[in-house]
Protein backbone atom coordinates (compact mmCIF):
# COMPACT_ATOMS: atom_id res chain seq x y z
CA UNK A 1 0.00 0.00 0.00
CA UNK A 2 2.82 2.43 0.85
CA UNK A 3 4.51 1.88 -2.52
CA UNK A 4 1.20 2.52 -4.29
CA UNK A 5 0.74 5.82 -2.44
CA UNK A 6 4.32 6.83 -3.26
CA UNK A 7 3.80 6.05 -6.93
CA UNK A 8 0.58 8.05 -7.11
CA UNK A 9 2.16 10.94 -5.19
CA UNK A 10 5.20 11.04 -7.49
CA UNK A 11 2.95 10.99 -10.59
CA UNK A 12 0.84 13.84 -9.22
CA UNK A 13 3.90 15.92 -8.35
CA UNK A 14 5.34 15.29 -11.82
CA UNK A 15 2.08 16.32 -13.49
CA UNK A 16 2.00 19.49 -11.40
CA UNK A 17 5.49 20.53 -12.51
CA UNK A 18 4.81 19.66 -16.14
CA UNK A 19 1.60 21.69 -16.10
CA UNK A 20 3.26 24.70 -14.46
CA UNK A 21 6.19 24.45 -16.90
CA UNK A 22 4.01 24.39 -20.00
CA UNK A 23 2.09 27.46 -18.91
CA UNK A 24 5.35 29.44 -18.85
CA UNK A 25 6.64 28.23 -22.22
CA UNK A 26 6.18 30.30 -25.36
CA UNK A 27 7.27 29.14 -28.79
CA UNK A 28 9.27 31.94 -30.34
CA UNK A 29 11.65 32.03 -33.26
CA UNK A 30 14.75 33.75 -31.92
CA UNK A 31 17.23 32.98 -34.68
CA UNK A 32 16.67 32.83 -38.41
CA UNK A 33 15.51 29.57 -39.96
CA UNK A 34 17.40 28.48 -43.07
CA UNK A 35 15.57 26.38 -45.64
CA UNK A 36 16.38 24.93 -49.04
CA UNK A 37 13.27 24.88 -51.23
CA UNK A 38 13.32 22.76 -54.39
CA UNK A 39 10.26 24.43 -55.86
CA UNK A 40 8.86 27.91 -56.28
CA UNK A 41 6.46 29.12 -53.59
CA UNK A 42 4.11 32.02 -53.02
CA UNK A 43 4.05 34.55 -50.18
CA UNK A 44 1.16 36.97 -50.50
CA UNK A 45 1.11 37.92 -54.17
CA UNK A 46 4.85 37.28 -54.76
CA UNK A 47 6.13 34.05 -56.30
CA UNK A 48 9.63 33.20 -55.11
CA UNK A 49 11.97 30.93 -57.11
CA UNK A 50 13.56 27.75 -55.71
CA UNK A 51 16.69 28.23 -53.61
CA UNK A 52 18.10 28.85 -50.15
CA UNK A 53 16.06 31.17 -47.93
CA UNK A 54 16.33 32.55 -44.42
CA UNK A 55 13.11 33.19 -42.51
CA UNK A 56 13.31 35.50 -39.50
CA UNK A 57 11.08 37.64 -37.33
CA UNK A 58 11.03 41.37 -38.11
CA UNK A 59 12.20 43.50 -35.17
CA UNK A 60 9.71 45.74 -33.34
CA UNK A 61 6.60 44.05 -34.78
CA UNK A 62 5.51 42.23 -31.62
CA UNK A 63 6.31 38.89 -33.31
CA UNK A 64 3.60 39.46 -35.91
CA UNK A 65 5.73 39.80 -39.04
CA UNK A 66 8.40 37.65 -40.69
CA UNK A 67 10.69 38.16 -43.63
CA UNK A 68 11.92 35.63 -46.18
CA UNK A 69 15.28 36.53 -47.73
CA UNK A 70 17.07 34.62 -50.49
CA UNK A 71 20.65 33.48 -49.96
CA UNK A 72 22.05 36.16 -52.29
CA UNK A 73 19.77 38.87 -50.79
CA UNK A 74 18.17 39.50 -54.20
CA UNK A 75 14.67 38.64 -52.99
CA UNK A 76 13.12 39.70 -49.69
CA UNK A 77 9.44 39.50 -48.78
CA UNK A 78 7.75 40.50 -45.51
CA UNK A 79 4.57 38.72 -44.40
CA UNK A 80 2.22 38.64 -41.44
CA UNK A 81 2.24 35.56 -39.22
DSSP file (Angstrom, degrees, kcal/mol; ACC not computed):
  #  RESIDUE AA STRUCTURE BP1 BP2  ACC     N-H-->O    O-->H-N    N-H-->O    O-->H-N    TCO  KAPPA ALPHA  PHI   PSI    X-CA   Y-CA   Z-CA
    1    1 A X     >        0   0    0      0, 0.0     4,-2.1     0, 0.0     5,-0.2   0.000 360.0 360.0 360.0 -40.6    0.0    0.0    0.0
    2    2 A X  H  >  +     0   0    0      1,-0.2     4,-2.3     2,-0.2     5,-0.2   0.896 360.0  50.3 -64.1 -39.5    2.8    2.4    0.8
    3    3 A X  H  > S+     0   0    0      1,-0.2     4,-2.2     2,-0.2    -1,-0.2   0.859 109.1  52.5 -68.0 -33.0    4.5    1.9   -2.5
    4    4 A X  H  > S+     0   0    0      2,-0.2     4,-2.4     1,-0.2    -1,-0.2   0.911 110.0  47.6 -66.2 -42.7    1.2    2.5   -4.3
    5    5 A X  H  X S+     0   0    0     -4,-2.1     4,-2.6     2,-0.2    -2,-0.2   0.894 111.8  50.7 -65.4 -40.2    0.7    5.8   -2.4
    6    6 A X  H  X S+     0   0    0     -4,-2.3     4,-2.6     2,-0.2    -2,-0.2   0.903 110.5  49.5 -64.4 -40.8    4.3    6.8   -3.3
    7    7 A X  H  X S+     0   0    0     -4,-2.2     4,-2.1     2,-0.2    -2,-0.2   0.936 113.3  45.3 -63.9 -46.5    3.8    6.0   -6.9
    8    8 A X  H  X S+     0   0    0     -4,-2.4     4,-2.4     1,-0.2    -2,-0.2   0.906 113.6  50.5 -64.1 -41.4    0.6    8.0   -7.1
    9    9 A X  H  X S+     0   0    0     -4,-2.6     4,-2.4     1,-0.2    -2,-0.2   0.912 110.6  48.4 -63.7 -42.4    2.2   10.9   -5.2
   10   10 A X  H  X S+     0   0    0     -4,-2.6     4,-2.3     2,-0.2    -1,-0.2   0.879 111.6  50.2 -68.0 -35.6    5.2   11.0   -7.5
   11   11 A X  H  X S+     0   0    0     -4,-2.1     4,-2.6     2,-0.2    -2,-0.2   0.922 111.6  48.1 -65.6 -43.8    3.0   11.0  -10.6
   12   12 A X  H  X S+     0   0    0     -4,-2.4     4,-2.0     2,-0.2    -2,-0.2   0.897 112.1  48.5 -64.4 -40.5    0.8   13.8   -9.2
   13   13 A X  H  X S+     0   0    0     -4,-2.4     4,-2.2     2,-0.2    -1,-0.2   0.918 111.9  49.9 -65.3 -42.7    3.9   15.9   -8.4
   14   14 A X  H  X S+     0   0    0     -4,-2.3     4,-2.4     1,-0.2    -2,-0.2   0.929 110.2  49.7 -61.7 -45.3    5.3   15.3  -11.8
   15   15 A X  H  X S+     0   0    0     -4,-2.6     4,-2.5     1,-0.2    -1,-0.2   0.876 108.5  54.2 -61.0 -37.8    2.1   16.3  -13.5
   16   16 A X  H  X S+     0   0    0     -4,-2.0     4,-2.5     2,-0.2    -1,-0.2   0.945 111.0  44.1 -61.0 -48.5    2.0   19.5  -11.4
   17   17 A X  H  X S+     0   0    0     -4,-2.2     4,-2.4     1,-0.2    -2,-0.2   0.874 113.4  50.7 -67.9 -36.3    5.5   20.5  -12.5
   18   18 A X  H  X S+     0   0    0     -4,-2.4     4,-2.3     2,-0.2    -1,-0.2   0.923 112.0  47.8 -65.4 -42.9    4.8   19.7  -16.1
   19   19 A X  H  X S+     0   0    0     -4,-2.5     4,-1.5     2,-0.2    -2,-0.2   0.926 113.6  46.3 -63.6 -46.0    1.6   21.7  -16.1
   20   20 A X  H  X S+     0   0    0     -4,-2.5     4,-0.9     1,-0.2    -1,-0.2   0.898 112.8  51.8 -63.4 -40.2    3.3   24.7  -14.5
   21   21 A X  H >X S+     0   0    0     -4,-2.4     4,-0.8     1,-0.2     3,-0.6   0.895 107.4  50.9 -65.2 -41.2    6.2   24.5  -16.9
   22   22 A X  H 3< S+     0   0    0     -4,-2.3     3,-0.3     1,-0.2    -1,-0.2   0.808 103.4  59.1 -69.6 -28.5    4.0   24.4  -20.0
   23   23 A X  H 3< S+     0   0    0     -4,-1.5    -1,-0.2     1,-0.2    -2,-0.2   0.790 108.1  46.5 -68.1 -26.2    2.1   27.5  -18.9
   24   24 A X  H << S+     0   0    0     -4,-0.9    -1,-0.2    -3,-0.6     2,-0.2   0.608  93.4  97.2 -91.6 -12.9    5.3   29.4  -18.8
   25   25 A X     <  -     0   0    0     -4,-0.8     2,-0.4    -3,-0.3    -3,-0.0  -0.524  48.0-177.0 -80.7 143.5    6.6   28.2  -22.2
   26   26 A X        -     0   0    0     -2,-0.2     2,-0.7     2,-0.1    -3,-0.0  -0.986  25.4-130.3-138.4 127.6    6.2   30.3  -25.4
   27   27 A X        +     0   0    0     -2,-0.4     2,-0.4     2,-0.0    -2,-0.0  -0.680  40.9 163.1 -80.4 116.4    7.3   29.1  -28.8
   28   28 A X        -     0   0    0     -2,-0.7     2,-0.9     0, 0.0    -2,-0.1  -0.993  40.4-129.2-135.9 142.3    9.3   31.9  -30.3
   29   29 A X        +     0   0    0     -2,-0.4    28,-0.3     1,-0.2     4,-0.1  -0.820  33.5 166.9 -90.5 110.3   11.6   32.0  -33.3
   30   30 A X        +     0   0    0     -2,-0.9     2,-0.2     2,-0.1    -1,-0.2   0.880  62.2  37.3 -91.7 -45.5   14.7   33.8  -31.9
   31   31 A X  S    S-     0   0    0      1,-0.1    26,-0.1    25,-0.1     2,-0.0  -0.625  98.1 -87.2-103.5 164.1   17.2   33.0  -34.7
   32   32 A X        -     0   0    0     -2,-0.2     2,-0.5    24,-0.1    24,-0.2  -0.352  35.5-133.0 -67.2 151.1   16.7   32.8  -38.4
   33   33 A X  E     -A   55   0A   0     22,-3.2    22,-3.1    -4,-0.1     2,-0.4  -0.939  16.3-151.4-107.9 123.0   15.5   29.6  -40.0
   34   34 A X  E     +A   54   0A   0     -2,-0.5     2,-0.4    20,-0.2    20,-0.2  -0.777  19.3 176.7 -95.2 138.0   17.4   28.5  -43.1
   35   35 A X  E     -A   53   0A   0     18,-2.8    18,-3.0    -2,-0.4     2,-0.6  -1.000  26.2-146.3-142.5 141.3   15.6   26.4  -45.6
   36   36 A X  E     -A   52   0A   0     -2,-0.4     2,-0.5    16,-0.2    16,-0.2  -0.944  21.2-165.2-104.3 119.7   16.4   24.9  -49.0
   37   37 A X  E     -A   51   0A   0     14,-2.9    14,-2.0    -2,-0.6     4,-0.1  -0.925  14.2-164.9-111.2 124.7   13.3   24.9  -51.2
   38   38 A X  S    S+     0   0    0     -2,-0.5     2,-0.3    12,-0.2    12,-0.2   0.473  74.1  44.0 -84.7  -2.8   13.3   22.8  -54.4
   39   39 A X  S    S-     0   0    0     10,-0.1    12,-0.2    12,-0.1     2,-0.1  -0.915  91.8 -93.9-138.6 161.2   10.3   24.4  -55.9
   40   40 A X        -     0   0    0     -2,-0.3     2,-0.3    10,-0.1     9,-0.2  -0.417  43.8-170.0 -72.3 155.7    8.9   27.9  -56.3
   41   41 A X  E     -D   48   0B   0      7,-1.9     7,-3.5    -2,-0.1     2,-0.4  -0.958  16.4-122.5-146.6 162.6    6.5   29.1  -53.6
   42   42 A X  E     -D   47   0B   0     -2,-0.3     2,-0.5     5,-0.2     5,-0.2  -0.906  17.0-177.5-115.8 132.6    4.1   32.0  -53.0
   43   43 A X  E >  S-D   46   0B   0      3,-2.7     3,-2.2    -2,-0.4     2,-0.4  -0.982  73.3 -43.7-123.5 116.8    4.1   34.6  -50.2
   44   44 A X  T 3  S-     0   0    0     -2,-0.5    35,-0.1     1,-0.3    -2,-0.0  -0.506 124.4 -26.6  63.7-119.1    1.2   37.0  -50.5
   45   45 A X  T 3  S+     0   0    0     -2,-0.4     2,-0.5    -3,-0.1    -1,-0.3   0.087 118.8  98.7-112.7  22.2    1.1   37.9  -54.2
   46   46 A X  E <   -D   43   0B   0     -3,-2.2    -3,-2.7     2,-0.0     2,-0.6  -0.943  59.8-151.2-113.6 126.1    4.8   37.3  -54.8
   47   47 A X  E     -D   42   0B   0     -2,-0.5     2,-0.4    -5,-0.2    -5,-0.2  -0.859  14.8-157.2 -95.2 123.5    6.1   34.1  -56.3
   48   48 A X  E     -D   41   0B   0     -7,-3.5    -7,-1.9    -2,-0.6     3,-0.1  -0.812  13.8-123.7-102.7 140.0    9.6   33.2  -55.1
   49   49 A X        -     0   0    0     -2,-0.4   -10,-0.1    -9,-0.2   -12,-0.1  -0.287  39.8 -82.0 -75.8 164.7   12.0   30.9  -57.1
   50   50 A X  S    S+     0   0    0    -12,-0.2     2,-0.3   -10,-0.1   -12,-0.2  -0.264  80.0  88.5 -60.2 153.4   13.6   27.8  -55.7
   51   51 A X  E    S-A   37   0A   0    -14,-2.0   -14,-2.9   -12,-0.2     2,-0.4  -0.960  77.5 -36.2 153.1-167.7   16.7   28.2  -53.6
   52   52 A X  E     +A   36   0A   0     -2,-0.3    19,-1.9   -16,-0.2     2,-0.3  -0.767  57.0 179.8 -90.6 131.6   18.1   28.8  -50.1
   53   53 A X  E     -AB  35  70A   0    -18,-3.0   -18,-2.8    -2,-0.4     2,-0.5  -0.955  22.5-147.0-133.1 151.2   16.1   31.2  -47.9
   54   54 A X  E     -AB  34  69A   0     15,-2.6    15,-2.4    -2,-0.3     2,-0.5  -0.985  13.4-161.8-116.7 126.4   16.3   32.5  -44.4
   55   55 A X  E     +AB  33  68A   0    -22,-3.1   -22,-3.2    -2,-0.5     2,-0.3  -0.925  21.5 159.7-107.2 128.2   13.1   33.2  -42.5
   56   56 A X  E     - B   0  67A   0     11,-2.0    11,-2.6    -2,-0.5     2,-0.2  -0.984  42.1 -98.9-147.0 157.8   13.3   35.5  -39.5
   57   57 A X  E     - B   0  66A   0     -2,-0.3     2,-0.4   -28,-0.3     9,-0.3  -0.493  39.3-119.7 -73.1 143.1   11.1   37.6  -37.3
   58   58 A X    >   -     0   0    0      7,-2.8     3,-0.8    -2,-0.2     5,-0.4  -0.721  34.1-111.4 -84.5 132.2   11.0   41.4  -38.1
   59   59 A X  T 3  S+     0   0    0     -2,-0.4    -1,-0.1     1,-0.2     7,-0.0  -0.253  93.5  15.6 -62.9 149.3   12.2   43.5  -35.2
   60   60 A X  T 3  S+     0   0    0      1,-0.1    -1,-0.2     3,-0.0    -2,-0.0   0.782  92.3 107.3  59.4  33.9    9.7   45.7  -33.3
   61   61 A X  S X  S-     0   0    0     -3,-0.8     3,-1.0     4,-0.1    -2,-0.1   0.200  91.1-112.8-120.3  14.0    6.6   44.0  -34.8
   62   62 A X  T 3  S-     0   0    0      1,-0.2    -3,-0.1     2,-0.1     0, 0.0   0.871  70.6 -64.3  57.0  38.8    5.5   42.2  -31.6
   63   63 A X  T 3  S+     0   0    0     -5,-0.4    -1,-0.2     2,-0.1    -4,-0.1   0.800 114.3 113.9  56.8  33.9    6.3   38.9  -33.3
   64   64 A X    <   +     0   0    0     -3,-1.0    17,-2.1    -6,-0.2     2,-0.4   0.439  64.7  54.2-111.4  -1.9    3.6   39.5  -35.9
   65   65 A X  E     - C   0  80A   0     -7,-0.3    -7,-2.8    15,-0.3     2,-0.3  -0.997  57.3-173.8-139.2 139.1    5.7   39.8  -39.0
   66   66 A X  E     -BC  57  79A   0     13,-3.1    13,-2.8    -2,-0.4     2,-0.4  -0.820  12.1-145.1-121.7 164.2    8.4   37.7  -40.7
   67   67 A X  E     -BC  56  78A   0    -11,-2.6   -11,-2.0    -2,-0.3     2,-0.5  -0.989   1.6-153.2-129.7 142.1   10.7   38.2  -43.6
   68   68 A X  E     -BC  55  77A   0      9,-2.8     9,-2.3    -2,-0.4     2,-0.4  -0.972  19.0-176.1-112.5 123.3   11.9   35.6  -46.2
   69   69 A X  E     -BC  54  76A   0    -15,-2.4   -15,-2.6    -2,-0.5     7,-0.2  -0.971  21.9-126.0-124.8 133.1   15.3   36.5  -47.7
   70   70 A X  E >   -B   53   0A   0      5,-2.8     3,-1.7    -2,-0.4   -17,-0.2  -0.296  31.6-106.1 -72.0 162.9   17.1   34.6  -50.5
   71   71 A X  T 3  S+     0   0    0    -19,-1.9    -1,-0.1     1,-0.3   -18,-0.1   0.847 122.1  43.8 -59.4 -37.5   20.6   33.5  -50.0
   72   72 A X  T 3  S-     0   0    0    -20,-0.2    -1,-0.3     3,-0.0   -19,-0.1   0.313 110.9-120.5 -92.4   9.3   22.1   36.2  -52.3
   73   73 A X  S <  S+     0   0    0     -3,-1.7    -2,-0.1     2,-0.2     3,-0.1   0.664  80.4 120.7  61.5  19.6   19.8   38.9  -50.8
   74   74 A X  S    S+     0   0    0      1,-0.2     2,-0.4    -5,-0.0    -1,-0.1   0.830  71.6  42.3 -77.9 -32.3   18.2   39.5  -54.2
   75   75 A X        +     0   0    0      2,-0.0    -5,-2.8   -27,-0.0     2,-0.3  -0.959  62.8 166.0-121.1 131.2   14.7   38.6  -53.0
   76   76 A X  E     +C   69   0A   0     -2,-0.4     2,-0.4    -7,-0.2    -7,-0.2  -0.973   6.4 179.6-144.2 128.4   13.1   39.7  -49.7
   77   77 A X  E     -C   68   0A   0     -9,-2.3    -9,-2.8    -2,-0.3     2,-0.3  -0.996  14.4-151.0-133.0 130.7    9.4   39.5  -48.8
   78   78 A X  E     +C   67   0A   0     -2,-0.4     2,-0.3   -11,-0.2   -11,-0.2  -0.770  22.0 174.9 -95.9 144.9    7.7   40.5  -45.5
   79   79 A X  E     -C   66   0A   0    -13,-2.8   -13,-3.1    -2,-0.3     2,-0.3  -0.995  31.7-109.2-150.8 153.1    4.6   38.7  -44.4
   80   80 A X  E      C   65   0A   0     -2,-0.3   -15,-0.3   -15,-0.2   -16,-0.1  -0.613 360.0 360.0 -83.0 136.7    2.2   38.6  -41.4
   81   81 A X              0   0    0    -17,-2.1   -16,-0.2    -2,-0.3    -1,-0.1   0.357 360.0 360.0-114.4 360.0    2.2   35.6  -39.2
